[in-house]
Amino acid sequence: MRLQNKVAIITGAGRGIGATTALKFAKEGAKIVVADINIEDIRKRVDEIKDLGTEAIGIKVDVTNRLEVDQMIKKTMEAFGTIDILINNAGITQDARLVKMTEEQFDKVVDVNLKGTFNCAQAVSPIMTTQGKGAIINASSVVGIYGNFGQTNYAATKFGVIGMTKTWCKELSPKGIRVNAVAPGFILTPMTEKMPQKVLDMMAEKAPMKRLGTPEDIANAYVFLASDEASFISGAVLEVTGGIIL
């Protein structure tokens, strides 16, 4: 198993890509911190992970709230004594064209996707620095590379995540901490299922592989970048898009 006895915090692990990633990491031998804002989702995921015979704890956390993030780190250290992996997976969308996007829509997406990623990485980095090792993996998006109609706020945050990933690579890699990002394409999740079917069909048709991605496709990328197989990879943005260019 590629993550045997590693301790991994996964934000947004209650459902979608985060939930699939938590289960995948557990199957690879990791001890899991299921971090999410929805307590019922947390309980379900923790139970599923424990049914696999793996250790897990659940922590309700709003990644935009620094005090809650700091408490998440404290509880993880109390439970497991170390943190080897942080998957900054939590994210939201609130789409609208530029001329109709409200300030509230813009600020909320920035707070969760960008500030939340910053909060978690900053909170965990001193522990990883003391250990002299660790892996931080941030969720960007194909939208953060190419932009997308109606997603000013989302695109800005995912571009920003790439910038932070590159910067943190320069700052933290000398201390033994690898920092990378995954840029998913259009993935079938509870978030994208809200989109009209004709839009999903159009996105699948635009991809050279002629399909949408699955949460497993992204979980597999997270596992690879978190594992020792990626020991010389830092500052990378791994596109998992089926080849799509928006």
ZIDA-V223968 format. One record per residue. N is the residue number from 1. RES is the residue in one small letter. PSI is psi in whole degrees, 0 to 359 (NA if undefined). OMEGA is omega in radians with two decimals (none if undefined). D_FIRST is the distance of its C-alpha to the first C-alpha in Angstrom with 1 decimal. Layout:
n=<N | N>
res=<RES | RES>
psi=<PSI | PSI>
omega=<OMEGA | OMEGA>
d_first=<D_FIRST | D_FIRST>
This chain:
n=<1 | 2 | 3 | 4 | 5 | 6 | 7 | 8 | 9 | 10 | 11 | 12 | 13 | 14 | 15 | 16 | 17 | 18 | 19 | 20 | 21 | 22 | 23 | 24 | 25 | 26 | 27 | 28 | 29 | 30 | 31 | 32 | 33 | 34 | 35 | 36 | 37 | 38 | 39 | 40 | 41 | 42 | 43 | 44 | 45 | 46 | 47 | 48 | 49 | 50 | 51 | 52 | 53 | 54 | 55 | 56 | 57 | 58 | 59 | 60 | 61 | 62 | 63 | 64 | 65 | 66 | 67 | 68 | 69 | 70 | 71 | 72 | 73 | 74 | 75 | 76 | 77 | 78 | 79 | 80 | 81 | 82 | 83 | 84 | 85 | 86 | 87 | 88 | 89 | 90 | 91 | 92 | 93 | 94 | 95 | 96 | 97 | 98 | 99 | 100 | 101 | 102 | 103 | 104 | 105 | 106 | 107 | 108 | 109 | 110 | 111 | 112 | 113 | 114 | 115 | 116 | 117 | 118 | 119 | 120 | 121 | 122 | 123 | 124 | 125 | 126 | 127 | 128 | 129 | 130 | 131 | 132 | 133 | 134 | 135 | 136 | 137 | 138 | 139 | 140 | 141 | 142 | 143 | 144 | 145 | 146 | 147 | 148 | 149 | 150 | 151 | 152 | 153 | 154 | 155 | 156 | 157 | 158 | 159 | 160 | 161 | 162 | 163 | 164 | 165 | 166 | 167 | 168 | 169 | 170 | 171 | 172 | 173 | 174 | 175 | 176 | 177 | 178 | 179 | 180 | 181 | 182 | 183 | 184 | 185 | 186 | 187 | 188 | 189 | 190 | 191 | 192 | 193 | 194 | 195 | 196 | 197 | 198 | 199 | 200 | 201 | 202 | 203 | 204 | 205 | 206 | 207 | 208 | 209 | 210 | 211 | 212 | 213 | 214 | 215 | 216 | 217 | 218 | 219 | 220 | 221 | 222 | 223 | 224 | 225 | 226 | 227 | 228 | 229 | 230 | 231 | 232 | 233 | 234 | 235 | 236 | 237 | 238 | 239 | 240 | 241 | 242 | 243 | 244 | 245 | 246>
res=<m | r | l | q | n | k | v | a | i | i | t | g | a | g | r | g | i | g | a | t | t | a | l | k | f | a | k | e | g | a | k | i | v | v | a | d | i | n | i | e | d | i | r | k | r | v | d | e | i | k | d | l | g | t | e | a | i | g | i | k | v | d | v | t | n | r | l | e | v | d | q | m | i | k | k | t | m | e | a | f | g | t | i | d | i | l | i | n | n | a | g | i | t | q | d | a | r | l | v | k | m | t | e | e | q | f | d | k | v | v | d | v | n | l | k | g | t | f | n | c | a | q | a | v | s | p | i | m | t | t | q | g | k | g | a | i | i | n | a | s | s | v | v | g | i | y | g | n | f | g | q | t | n | y | a | a | t | k | f | g | v | i | g | m | t | k | t | w | c | k | e | l | s | p | k | g | i | r | v | n | a | v | a | p | g | f | i | l | t | p | m | t | e | k | m | p | q | k | v | l | d | m | m | a | e | k | a | p | m | k | r | l | g | t | p | e | d | i | a | n | a | y | v | f | l | a | s | d | e | a | s | f | i | s | g | a | v | l | e | v | t | g | g | i | i | l>
psi=<136 | 343 | 31 | 122 | 11 | 147 | 122 | 126 | 127 | 113 | 153 | 33 | 3 | 328 | 175 | 219 | 320 | 318 | 315 | 321 | 317 | 315 | 320 | 316 | 319 | 318 | 337 | 7 | 3 | 153 | 131 | 136 | 110 | 105 | 126 | 170 | 346 | 112 | 324 | 318 | 320 | 312 | 318 | 315 | 319 | 317 | 317 | 319 | 317 | 328 | 338 | 356 | 19 | 150 | 142 | 147 | 155 | 138 | 122 | 123 | 138 | 111 | 346 | 349 | 109 | 325 | 318 | 322 | 315 | 322 | 323 | 316 | 316 | 313 | 324 | 317 | 323 | 324 | 320 | 343 | 357 | 163 | 116 | 329 | 136 | 121 | 107 | 79 | 340 | 136 | 159 | 165 | 147 | 86 | 146 | 151 | 155 | 315 | 347 | 355 | 132 | 160 | 323 | 317 | 316 | 311 | 321 | 316 | 320 | 317 | 313 | 307 | 325 | 304 | 322 | 318 | 316 | 312 | 312 | 318 | 318 | 323 | 325 | 337 | 325 | 324 | 314 | 324 | 316 | 320 | 334 | 19 | 158 | 166 | 125 | 126 | 123 | 144 | 110 | 217 | 156 | 330 | 331 | 355 | 319 | 350 | 167 | 142 | 132 | 12 | 47 | 310 | 313 | 315 | 318 | 317 | 321 | 330 | 316 | 321 | 320 | 317 | 319 | 320 | 313 | 319 | 314 | 329 | 313 | 323 | 323 | 336 | 321 | 342 | 8 | 9 | 118 | 136 | 121 | 170 | 151 | 133 | 92 | 151 | 216 | 116 | 139 | 103 | 171 | 332 | 312 | 338 | 345 | 344 | 150 | 145 | 324 | 329 | 318 | 318 | 321 | 319 | 319 | 321 | 327 | 334 | 132 | 331 | 355 | 37 | 163 | 158 | 169 | 158 | 328 | 325 | 320 | 320 | 320 | 322 | 318 | 316 | 314 | 310 | 335 | 341 | 168 | 346 | 337 | 30 | 341 | 22 | 119 | 141 | 11 | 153 | 106 | 112 | 126 | 81 | 356 | 15 | 8 | 140 | 115 | NA>
omega=<-2.95 | -3.10 | -3.05 | 3.07 | 3.02 | 3.08 | -3.06 | 2.95 | 3.12 | 3.12 | -3.06 | -3.03 | -3.08 | -3.09 | 3.06 | -3.10 | -3.12 | 3.12 | 3.12 | 3.12 | 3.13 | 3.14 | 3.12 | 3.12 | 3.13 | 3.12 | 3.10 | 3.01 | -3.10 | 2.95 | -2.89 | 2.91 | 3.12 | -3.10 | -3.09 | 3.13 | -3.08 | -3.02 | 3.14 | 3.08 | 3.13 | -3.10 | 3.13 | -3.11 | 3.13 | 3.12 | 3.13 | -3.13 | 3.12 | 3.08 | 3.08 | 3.14 | -3.09 | 3.11 | 3.11 | 2.96 | 3.09 | -3.14 | 3.05 | -3.09 | 2.95 | -3.02 | 3.08 | -3.11 | -3.03 | 3.12 | 3.12 | 3.09 | 3.12 | 3.08 | 3.09 | 3.13 | 3.14 | -3.13 | 3.10 | 3.14 | 3.10 | -3.10 | -2.96 | 3.08 | -3.13 | 3.00 | -3.10 | -2.99 | 2.96 | 3.04 | 3.13 | -3.01 | -3.07 | 3.12 | 3.12 | 2.96 | 2.96 | -2.92 | 3.01 | 3.03 | -3.08 | -3.04 | -3.12 | -3.12 | 3.13 | 3.08 | 3.12 | 3.10 | -3.13 | -3.07 | -3.10 | -3.14 | 3.09 | -3.11 | -3.09 | -2.96 | -3.06 | -3.14 | 3.11 | 3.09 | 3.08 | -3.10 | -3.07 | -3.13 | -3.14 | -3.12 | -3.06 | -3.01 | 3.09 | 3.12 | 3.13 | 3.11 | 3.11 | 3.13 | -3.07 | 3.13 | 3.09 | 3.11 | 3.04 | -3.13 | -3.05 | 3.09 | 2.96 | -3.12 | 2.97 | 3.11 | 3.10 | 3.10 | -3.02 | -3.04 | 3.12 | 3.14 | 3.06 | -3.08 | 3.10 | -3.07 | -3.11 | 3.13 | 3.14 | -3.12 | -3.08 | 2.91 | -3.12 | 3.10 | 3.09 | 3.11 | 3.11 | 3.13 | 3.14 | -3.13 | -3.13 | 3.05 | -3.12 | -3.08 | -2.95 | -3.12 | 3.09 | 3.14 | 3.09 | -3.10 | 3.09 | 3.13 | -3.13 | 3.09 | 3.00 | 3.14 | 3.11 | 2.93 | 3.13 | -3.03 | 3.10 | 3.13 | 3.05 | 3.13 | -3.09 | 3.14 | 3.09 | -3.11 | 3.09 | -3.10 | -3.13 | 3.09 | 3.10 | 3.11 | 3.12 | 3.13 | 3.10 | -3.13 | -3.14 | -3.13 | 3.10 | 3.12 | 3.03 | 3.02 | 2.97 | 3.11 | 3.08 | 3.05 | 3.12 | 3.11 | -3.13 | 3.11 | 3.12 | 3.11 | 3.09 | -3.14 | -3.13 | -3.09 | 3.11 | -3.02 | 3.10 | 3.06 | 3.14 | -2.99 | 3.12 | 3.12 | 3.07 | -3.12 | -3.09 | 2.99 | -3.08 | 3.10 | 3.07 | -2.87 | -3.01 | 3.10 | -3.06 | 2.98 | -3.03 | none>
d_first=<0.0 | 3.8 | 5.8 | 5.6 | 9.4 | 10.5 | 13.6 | 14.4 | 17.9 | 18.4 | 22.1 | 23.6 | 20.8 | 23.3 | 23.6 | 23.1 | 20.6 | 19.6 | 19.0 | 16.9 | 14.8 | 14.6 | 13.3 | 10.8 | 9.5 | 9.6 | 7.7 | 4.7 | 5.8 | 8.8 | 12.3 | 14.6 | 18.2 | 19.8 | 22.8 | 25.6 | 29.3 | 29.5 | 29.1 | 29.0 | 26.1 | 24.3 | 24.9 | 23.7 | 20.4 | 19.9 | 20.8 | 18.5 | 15.5 | 16.8 | 17.3 | 13.6 | 13.7 | 12.4 | 14.9 | 16.9 | 20.4 | 22.7 | 25.1 | 28.1 | 28.7 | 31.0 | 29.6 | 33.2 | 34.2 | 33.4 | 34.2 | 31.7 | 29.0 | 29.9 | 29.7 | 26.2 | 25.1 | 27.1 | 25.6 | 22.0 | 22.9 | 24.8 | 21.9 | 19.0 | 20.9 | 19.0 | 18.0 | 15.4 | 15.4 | 18.4 | 18.4 | 22.2 | 22.2 | 25.4 | 28.3 | 31.5 | 34.2 | 37.9 | 39.5 | 43.1 | 45.2 | 46.3 | 49.8 | 48.7 | 45.7 | 46.6 | 45.9 | 44.0 | 41.6 | 41.1 | 40.6 | 38.1 | 35.7 | 36.1 | 35.5 | 32.2 | 30.7 | 31.9 | 33.0 | 30.0 | 27.6 | 29.8 | 30.0 | 26.3 | 25.6 | 28.7 | 27.8 | 24.3 | 25.2 | 27.2 | 24.4 | 22.0 | 25.0 | 25.6 | 22.1 | 22.4 | 19.1 | 17.7 | 17.0 | 19.5 | 19.3 | 22.5 | 23.5 | 26.4 | 27.8 | 29.6 | 32.6 | 32.0 | 32.5 | 35.3 | 36.8 | 37.8 | 41.0 | 41.4 | 38.5 | 40.2 | 38.4 | 34.9 | 35.3 | 36.5 | 33.6 | 31.0 | 33.0 | 33.0 | 29.3 | 29.1 | 31.8 | 30.0 | 26.8 | 28.7 | 30.7 | 27.9 | 26.2 | 29.4 | 29.8 | 26.3 | 24.6 | 26.9 | 25.5 | 21.9 | 21.1 | 20.0 | 21.6 | 21.2 | 22.3 | 21.5 | 24.7 | 24.4 | 27.2 | 28.6 | 26.0 | 26.9 | 26.5 | 29.0 | 30.4 | 31.2 | 32.4 | 35.4 | 36.6 | 39.2 | 38.0 | 40.1 | 38.4 | 34.9 | 36.4 | 37.8 | 34.6 | 32.8 | 35.8 | 35.7 | 32.1 | 32.2 | 29.5 | 31.8 | 29.4 | 28.0 | 24.4 | 22.1 | 20.1 | 16.9 | 18.1 | 18.1 | 14.9 | 13.2 | 15.3 | 14.4 | 10.6 | 11.6 | 14.2 | 12.3 | 9.7 | 11.0 | 11.6 | 14.5 | 15.7 | 19.3 | 19.6 | 21.8 | 24.7 | 23.6 | 24.3 | 22.0 | 24.2 | 22.6 | 26.0 | 26.6 | 29.0 | 31.4 | 34.0 | 36.1>
